[in-house]
Amino acid sequence: MKKLMILIASLALTLPLMAGEKKTVTLEGTGMCAKCSLSKTDSCTNALQVKGKDGKVLTYLFTENMAHGKYFCQGKTENLLVTGVVKKEDGKLMIVPSAVKEKES
């Protein structure tokens, strides 16, 4: 019984902390420049287009451009994997990227 009470107390303390954490996701899609290829921004910004569950194309803009210009500045890169935290800012889908790589065939 004492162990059960300790378990319940620890869960009560840690669950609120876990609720505030942002979940890291990996998205697969097509990388391109949001300015040059999509005309969605005023300056060059990395973007990833992903097909949503309903078949619509969703565009995620990077919050910071990582040193991965070869995936975005030279047209389009299919089958790109982007890992990061997704958020919505000013009605736009954004991703805070932590890793970018091409999907292995």
KEMI-513800 format. One record per atom (N, C-alpha, C): residue number from 1; x, y, z; atom name. Coordinates in nm, 3 decimals. Layout:
// KEMI-513800
(r NUM; (X; Y; Z); CA)
...
//
This chain:
// KEMI-513800
(r 1; (0.081; -0.119; 0.000); N)
(r 1; (0.000; 0.000; 0.000); CA)
(r 1; (0.086; 0.126; 0.000); C)
(r 2; (0.195; 0.121; 0.077); N)
(r 2; (0.285; 0.236; 0.084); CA)
(r 2; (0.349; 0.263; -0.052); C)
(r 3; (0.387; 0.155; -0.123); N)
(r 3; (0.447; 0.171; -0.256); CA)
(r 3; (0.348; 0.231; -0.354); C)
(r 4; (0.223; 0.192; -0.343); N)
(r 4; (0.119; 0.245; -0.429); CA)
(r 4; (0.101; 0.395; -0.406); C)
(r 5; (0.104; 0.438; -0.283); N)
(r 5; (0.090; 0.580; -0.249); CA)
(r 5; (0.208; 0.660; -0.303); C)
(r 6; (0.328; 0.603; -0.294); N)
(r 6; (0.446; 0.670; -0.348); CA)
(r 6; (0.435; 0.683; -0.499); C)
(r 7; (0.389; 0.580; -0.566); N)
(r 7; (0.370; 0.582; -0.710); CA)
(r 7; (0.268; 0.689; -0.750); C)
(r 8; (0.157; 0.695; -0.681); N)
(r 8; (0.054; 0.794; -0.711); CA)
(r 8; (0.106; 0.936; -0.688); C)
(r 9; (0.180; 0.955; -0.581); N)
(r 9; (0.236; 1.087; -0.551); CA)
(r 9; (0.336; 1.130; -0.659); C)
(r 10; (0.421; 1.037; -0.703); N)
(r 10; (0.519; 1.073; -0.807); CA)
(r 10; (0.452; 1.103; -0.939); C)
(r 11; (0.348; 1.029; -0.974); N)
(r 11; (0.275; 1.058; -1.097); CA)
(r 11; (0.206; 1.194; -1.089); C)
(r 12; (0.151; 1.226; -0.974); N)
(r 12; (0.084; 1.355; -0.957); CA)
(r 12; (0.181; 1.471; -0.975); C)
(r 13; (0.306; 1.450; -0.939); N)
(r 13; (0.406; 1.555; -0.953); CA)
(r 13; (0.464; 1.563; -1.093); C)
(r 14; (0.478; 1.452; -1.163); N)
(r 14; (0.544; 1.452; -1.294); CA)
(r 14; (0.450; 1.473; -1.411); C)
(r 15; (0.324; 1.434; -1.401); N)
(r 15; (0.232; 1.449; -1.513); CA)
(r 15; (0.214; 1.594; -1.558); C)
(r 16; (0.198; 1.691; -1.466); N)
(r 16; (0.187; 1.830; -1.514); CA)
(r 16; (0.313; 1.876; -1.587); C)
(r 17; (0.428; 1.830; -1.547); N)
(r 17; (0.552; 1.867; -1.615); CA)
(r 17; (0.557; 1.809; -1.756); C)
(r 18; (0.511; 1.685; -1.769); N)
(r 18; (0.512; 1.619; -1.900); CA)
(r 18; (0.412; 1.683; -1.995); C)
(r 19; (0.302; 1.735; -1.944); N)
(r 19; (0.199; 1.795; -2.029); CA)
(r 19; (0.251; 1.919; -2.100); C)
(r 20; (0.344; 1.991; -2.039); N)
(r 20; (0.397; 2.112; -2.100); CA)
(r 20; (0.505; 2.086; -2.204); C)
(r 21; (0.557; 1.965; -2.211); N)
(r 21; (0.663; 1.933; -2.305); CA)
(r 21; (0.609; 1.925; -2.447); C)
(r 22; (0.685; 1.974; -2.542); N)
(r 22; (0.647; 1.965; -2.682); CA)
(r 22; (0.696; 1.832; -2.736); C)
(r 23; (0.615; 1.771; -2.820); N)
(r 23; (0.648; 1.639; -2.874); CA)
(r 23; (0.729; 1.654; -3.003); C)
(r 24; (0.838; 1.583; -3.012); N)
(r 24; (0.920; 1.582; -3.133); CA)
(r 24; (0.859; 1.482; -3.232); C)
(r 25; (0.845; 1.526; -3.357); N)
(r 25; (0.788; 1.441; -3.461); CA)
(r 25; (0.884; 1.434; -3.579); C)
(r 26; (0.865; 1.334; -3.662); N)
(r 26; (0.939; 1.324; -3.788); CA)
(r 26; (0.837; 1.326; -3.901); C)
(r 27; (0.852; 1.423; -3.991); N)
(r 27; (0.762; 1.437; -4.105); CA)
(r 27; (0.835; 1.397; -4.232); C)
(r 28; (0.762; 1.336; -4.324); N)
(r 28; (0.819; 1.300; -4.454); CA)
(r 28; (0.746; 1.378; -4.561); C)
(r 29; (0.823; 1.441; -4.650); N)
(r 29; (0.760; 1.518; -4.755); CA)
(r 29; (0.861; 1.570; -4.856); C)
(r 30; (0.825; 1.681; -4.919); N)
(r 30; (0.909; 1.742; -5.022); CA)
(r 30; (0.963; 1.874; -4.969); C)
(r 31; (1.095; 1.887; -4.969); N)
(r 31; (1.160; 2.010; -4.924); CA)
(r 31; (1.177; 2.107; -5.040); C)
(r 32; (1.152; 2.235; -5.011); N)
(r 32; (1.168; 2.339; -5.113); CA)
(r 32; (1.177; 2.475; -5.046); C)
(r 33; (1.203; 2.577; -5.126); N)
(r 33; (1.212; 2.714; -5.076); CA)
(r 33; (1.071; 2.775; -5.077); C)
(r 34; (1.031; 2.832; -4.964); N)
(r 34; (0.897; 2.891; -4.953); CA)
(r 34; (0.883; 3.017; -5.036); C)
(r 35; (0.994; 3.084; -5.067); N)
(r 35; (0.988; 3.204; -5.150); CA)
(r 35; (0.998; 3.168; -5.299); C)
(r 36; (1.104; 3.100; -5.336); N)
(r 36; (1.133; 3.074; -5.478); CA)
(r 36; (1.038; 2.972; -5.542); C)
(r 37; (1.005; 2.866; -5.468); N)
(r 37; (0.922; 2.759; -5.525); CA)
(r 37; (0.774; 2.776; -5.495); C)
(r 38; (0.742; 2.833; -5.379); N)
(r 38; (0.601; 2.839; -5.336); CA)
(r 38; (0.541; 2.978; -5.335); C)
(r 39; (0.624; 3.081; -5.340); N)
(r 39; (0.578; 3.221; -5.331); CA)
(r 39; (0.494; 3.246; -5.206); C)
(r 40; (0.534; 3.187; -5.093); N)
(r 40; (0.459; 3.202; -4.969); CA)
(r 40; (0.525; 3.299; -4.871); C)
(r 41; (0.652; 3.333; -4.893); N)
(r 41; (0.722; 3.424; -4.802); CA)
(r 41; (0.796; 3.530; -4.883); C)
(r 42; (0.838; 3.636; -4.815); N)
(r 42; (0.911; 3.744; -4.881); CA)
(r 42; (1.061; 3.716; -4.890); C)
(r 43; (1.111; 3.626; -4.806); N)
(r 43; (1.253; 3.591; -4.811); CA)
(r 43; (1.266; 3.440; -4.816); C)
(r 44; (1.383; 3.393; -4.857); N)
(r 44; (1.406; 3.249; -4.869); CA)
(r 44; (1.390; 3.183; -4.732); C)
(r 45; (1.303; 3.085; -4.727); N)
(r 45; (1.273; 3.012; -4.604); CA)
(r 45; (1.255; 2.865; -4.641); C)
(r 46; (1.318; 2.778; -4.565); N)
(r 46; (1.300; 2.635; -4.588); CA)
(r 46; (1.157; 2.595; -4.559); C)
(r 47; (1.102; 2.508; -4.644); N)
(r 47; (0.965; 2.461; -4.626); CA)
(r 47; (0.958; 2.312; -4.657); C)
(r 48; (0.863; 2.245; -4.594); N)
(r 48; (0.839; 2.103; -4.618); CA)
(r 48; (0.691; 2.086; -4.648); C)
(r 49; (0.661; 2.027; -4.763); N)
(r 49; (0.522; 1.997; -4.798); CA)
(r 49; (0.494; 1.851; -4.771); C)
(r 50; (0.385; 1.827; -4.696); N)
(r 50; (0.347; 1.694; -4.651); CA)
(r 50; (0.201; 1.672; -4.686); C)
(r 51; (0.168; 1.550; -4.729); N)
(r 51; (0.028; 1.517; -4.752); CA)
(r 51; (-0.037; 1.484; -4.619); C)
(r 52; (-0.148; 1.553; -4.590); N)
(r 52; (-0.221; 1.530; -4.466); CA)
(r 52; (-0.306; 1.404; -4.475); C)
(r 53; (-0.371; 1.371; -4.365); N)
(r 53; (-0.455; 1.251; -4.359); CA)
(r 53; (-0.571; 1.258; -4.458); C)
(r 54; (-0.618; 1.382; -4.486); N)
(r 54; (-0.730; 1.399; -4.578); CA)
(r 54; (-0.685; 1.416; -4.723); C)
(r 55; (-0.554; 1.403; -4.748); N)
(r 55; (-0.502; 1.414; -4.883); CA)
(r 55; (-0.459; 1.555; -4.921); C)
(r 56; (-0.492; 1.654; -4.838); N)
(r 56; (-0.451; 1.792; -4.865); CA)
(r 56; (-0.302; 1.808; -4.838); C)
(r 57; (-0.239; 1.897; -4.915); N)
(r 57; (-0.097; 1.924; -4.895); CA)
(r 57; (-0.082; 2.030; -4.786); C)
(r 58; (-0.004; 1.997; -4.684); N)
(r 58; (0.025; 2.090; -4.574); CA)
(r 58; (0.167; 2.141; -4.590); C)
(r 59; (0.186; 2.271; -4.572); N)
(r 59; (0.319; 2.331; -4.584); CA)
(r 59; (0.367; 2.374; -4.446); C)
(r 60; (0.481; 2.320; -4.405); N)
(r 60; (0.544; 2.355; -4.278); CA)
(r 60; (0.663; 2.446; -4.309); C)
(r 61; (0.664; 2.566; -4.252); N)
(r 61; (0.775; 2.658; -4.267); CA)
(r 61; (0.873; 2.637; -4.153); C)
(r 62; (1.000; 2.640; -4.183); N)
(r 62; (1.102; 2.623; -4.079); CA)
(r 62; (1.113; 2.752; -3.998); C)
(r 63; (1.127; 2.740; -3.867); N)
(r 63; (1.146; 2.858; -3.782); CA)
(r 63; (1.287; 2.912; -3.797); C)
(r 64; (1.378; 2.826; -3.836); N)
(r 64; (1.517; 2.867; -3.862); CA)
(r 64; (1.570; 2.781; -3.976); C)
(r 65; (1.641; 2.846; -4.066); N)
(r 65; (1.698; 2.774; -4.179); CA)
(r 65; (1.826; 2.706; -4.134); C)
(r 66; (1.827; 2.576; -4.142); N)
(r 66; (1.946; 2.500; -4.107); CA)
(r 66; (2.039; 2.496; -4.227); C)
(r 67; (2.159; 2.453; -4.207); N)
(r 67; (2.258; 2.445; -4.315); CA)
(r 67; (2.229; 2.323; -4.404); C)
(r 68; (2.114; 2.323; -4.467); N)
(r 68; (2.075; 2.213; -4.554); CA)
(r 68; (2.025; 2.270; -4.687); C)
(r 69; (2.096; 2.369; -4.738); N)
(r 69; (2.054; 2.436; -4.861); CA)
(r 69; (2.037; 2.343; -4.979); C)
(r 70; (2.114; 2.235; -4.982); N)
(r 70; (2.104; 2.144; -5.096); CA)
(r 70; (1.966; 2.080; -5.106); C)
(r 71; (1.892; 2.073; -4.995); N)
(r 71; (1.758; 2.014; -4.998); CA)
(r 71; (1.651; 2.114; -5.039); C)
(r 72; (1.676; 2.242; -5.021); N)
(r 72; (1.572; 2.342; -5.037); CA)
(r 72; (1.599; 2.443; -5.149); C)
(r 73; (1.722; 2.479; -5.172); N)
(r 73; (1.755; 2.589; -5.263); CA)
(r 73; (1.771; 2.545; -5.409); C)
(r 74; (1.778; 2.420; -5.435); N)
(r 74; (1.802; 2.372; -5.571); CA)
(r 74; (1.676; 2.312; -5.632); C)
(r 75; (1.562; 2.369; -5.603); N)
(r 75; (1.437; 2.314; -5.654); CA)
(r 75; (1.368; 2.234; -5.546); C)
(r 76; (1.333; 2.110; -5.574); N)
(r 76; (1.261; 2.026; -5.479); CA)
(r 76; (1.341; 1.902; -5.444); C)
(r 77; (1.326; 1.856; -5.321); N)
(r 77; (1.386; 1.730; -5.278); CA)
(r 77; (1.274; 1.641; -5.226); C)
(r 78; (1.245; 1.535; -5.299); N)
(r 78; (1.141; 1.439; -5.258); CA)
(r 78; (1.193; 1.350; -5.145); C)
(r 79; (1.101; 1.289; -5.073); N)
(r 79; (1.132; 1.192; -4.967); CA)
(r 79; (1.232; 1.246; -4.864); C)
(r 80; (1.202; 1.364; -4.814); N)
(r 80; (1.287; 1.427; -4.714); CA)
(r 80; (1.226; 1.403; -4.576); C)
(r 81; (1.310; 1.368; -4.481); N)
(r 81; (1.267; 1.346; -4.343); CA)
(r 81; (1.313; 1.464; -4.258); C)
(r 82; (1.219; 1.529; -4.191); N)
(r 82; (1.251; 1.642; -4.105); CA)
(r 82; (1.200; 1.609; -3.965); C)
(r 83; (1.290; 1.615; -3.869); N)
(r 83; (1.255; 1.590; -3.729); CA)
(r 83; (1.256; 1.723; -3.655); C)
(r 84; (1.154; 1.745; -3.573); N)
(r 84; (1.147; 1.868; -3.497); CA)
(r 84; (1.016; 1.880; -3.422); C)
(r 85; (0.993; 1.997; -3.367); N)
(r 85; (0.871; 2.026; -3.291); CA)
(r 85; (0.781; 2.113; -3.376); C)
(r 86; (0.656; 2.070; -3.392); N)
(r 86; (0.560; 2.142; -3.475); CA)
(r 86; (0.480; 2.239; -3.388); C)
(r 87; (0.455; 2.357; -3.444); N)
(r 87; (0.371; 2.455; -3.375); CA)
(r 87; (0.297; 2.536; -3.480); C)
(r 88; (0.197; 2.610; -3.435); N)
(r 88; (0.121; 2.697; -3.524); CA)
(r 88; (0.149; 2.840; -3.482); C)
(r 89; (0.186; 2.924; -3.579); N)
(r 89; (0.221; 3.062; -3.550); CA)
(r 89; (0.157; 3.152; -3.655); C)
(r 90; (0.075; 3.245; -3.612); N)
(r 90; (0.003; 3.336; -3.703); CA)
(r 90; (-0.075; 3.260; -3.809); C)
(r 91; (-0.134; 3.148; -3.771); N)
(r 91; (-0.214; 3.067; -3.863); CA)
(r 91; (-0.134; 2.981; -3.959); C)
(r 92; (-0.002; 2.981; -3.945); N)
(r 92; (0.085; 2.901; -4.034); CA)
(r 92; (0.143; 2.784; -3.955); C)
(r 93; (0.159; 2.671; -4.024); N)
(r 93; (0.225; 2.556; -3.963); CA)
(r 93; (0.375; 2.580; -3.966); C)
(r 94; (0.439; 2.563; -3.853); N)
(r 94; (0.583; 2.586; -3.839); CA)
(r 94; (0.647; 2.461; -3.780); C)
(r 95; (0.774; 2.441; -3.811); N)
(r 95; (0.850; 2.333; -3.748); CA)
(r 95; (0.983; 2.388; -3.701); C)
(r 96; (1.017; 2.357; -3.577); N)
(r 96; (1.148; 2.391; -3.521); CA)
(r 96; (1.235; 2.270; -3.548); C)
(r 97; (1.318; 2.275; -3.653); N)
(r 97; (1.390; 2.154; -3.697); CA)
(r 97; (1.508; 2.119; -3.608); C)
(r 98; (1.527; 1.990; -3.588); N)
(r 98; (1.646; 1.943; -3.517); CA)
(r 98; (1.731; 1.854; -3.607); C)
(r 99; (1.670; 1.796; -3.713); N)
(r 99; (1.744; 1.712; -3.807); CA)
(r 99; (1.673; 1.709; -3.942); C)
(r 100; (1.753; 1.705; -4.047); N)
(r 100; (1.701; 1.696; -4.185); CA)
(r 100; (1.787; 1.595; -4.259); C)
(r 101; (1.721; 1.499; -4.325); N)
(r 101; (1.797; 1.402; -4.405); CA)
(r 101; (1.705; 1.343; -4.512); C)
(r 102; (1.768; 1.288; -4.615); N)
(r 102; (1.692; 1.220; -4.719); CA)
(r 102; (1.658; 1.080; -4.671); C)
(r 103; (1.538; 1.034; -4.707); N)
(r 103; (1.495; 0.901; -4.669); CA)
(r 103; (1.576; 0.798; -4.749); C)
(r 104; (1.622; 0.696; -4.679); N)
(r 104; (1.698; 0.590; -4.746); CA)
(r 104; (1.602; 0.502; -4.823); C)
(r 105; (1.640; 0.467; -4.944); N)
(r 105; (1.553; 0.385; -5.029); CA)
(r 105; (1.554; 0.240; -4.990); C)
//
